[in-house]
Amino acid sequence: MDKPTMFEPYQAAADIDIIPSYFPIPGLGIVPVNAFVLKAAQPVLVDTGLVPLSDEFMEKLSSVIDPADLHWLWLTHTDQDHIGSLWRVLEAAPKLRVITTYLGVGKMSLFKPLPMDRIYLLNPGQSIDVGARVLTAIKPPSYDAPETPGFYDPKTAAFFSSDCFGALMSEPADSAAGMGAENLQKGMISWATLDAPWLHTVDRTLFDKSLNRIRKLSAKLILSAHLPIALDMTEELIENLGAAPEAQPFVGPDQKALEAMLAEMTG
């Protein structure tokens, strides 16, 4: 895979649709980039995909729900792979409000401010009723942006984990289990050391407490922005992520390596 590619939406649960895509990282493989639609009484879109795939994203979104019916957009953070169609969604869904944090609003204001009447601020530990279910914001154990709130949906026992529990992959897969245990562990540790390099300096006791908070949720479904669906795999994912602080820190290619990659790409 040599360019960002969108795949067909599929169901993670009876009322959760995944809008999947993959992004190539030269020399490292590919990483999934997922958005989600939670079909609550007040439907929730979680993130808005990649900028280069915006046209396809809006088409796939419309295939699982009429954007005008969306009440909420849960913006896990403001990286470009999460806000690729943000403004198009706001236009297509006039009653939608964006769930984010104060820092999220601040970072968006650096390049294109959100309309203040479309914002709903929610901090980790706080909850919001989206009709017949209450979603609770949770700071994931691993993240690359300080404004990140994942959330837990008790009705589906699903933890929407933002970047946490992501994995680098060699090829697309329908599920995390389908990657195989060894590839999953390797891919998760590689992703964690790349996405959250601060894990190498973390206080181990505090990090273990953050992992235990997720363990105590008893989530049956882990929905990461950067991993295929993980059903009944929570303990395995926690153990894999728990190994990241002791793993070799990620060091990216230097100029010599870049020149070698460019030469290979151009033949």
C-alpha positions, 0 to 999 in steps of 0.5 A: 500500500503506497497511498492512503486508502479507505475501506468499506465500513463494517459493524463492530457491534449492533449499533457501532459502525467503523469507517476504516482507512489505512495510512502508509508509513514508509519503512515501517508499514501501515497504520489503521485510521478509524472513525466510528459511528455510535448509533445512540438515540443522539448519534455520535461520530467519533473523529473524521478521518484523513484529510486526503480521503475527505471525499471518500470519508463523507461518502462512507459516512453517508452510507451508514448514517445521514450526516444531518442526523448526527447530534455529536462529534466526539473529537478525540484530539486535533491531529490531522488524521482525526479532523480530516473532514471536521468542517464538512461534517459541521456543515452537513450536520447543522445540529451537531456539537463537537465534544472536546476539551479546553486544550482541544479548542485552543489548538484548533484556534491556532489555525481554524477556530471552532464556532463556540456555539458548536462546542461542548467541553468535557473533561476526563471523568465527566459524562454525557447522556446521548440518549438511553446511554451515558458516555464517560470520558477517560484519559487513555494510558497512552496518547500523543496529544494532551487534549485526548479524551477517550470514552467508555460506553457501558451499553456495548462495553466498548472503550473508544481509546483514541490513539491508545492500543494502536499498532503498526501493521504489514497488511490490513486485517479484519480484526486485531486477533486476525493479526496473530499474537506475535505480530500484534504485540510487535506492532503495538509496541512499535506504535507506542514507542513512536506515538508516545515516546514519553512512555520511556520516562514514565513512572512505572507505578503510575503507568500501571495504575492507568492500565488498571483503570482500563482493566477495571472497565471490563470492556469487551470491545476496544475500539482504537483509532489505529487498530482493527476491532479488538473483541474480548482481547482487553487483557492482551492489549493491556499486557502488550502496551504495558511492555512498551516503556521497557522497549527500545525507543523509536529512532526515525530514519536520518538523512542518509536513510531518507536518501536511500528510501527516495532512491529506492522509490524512484528506481 
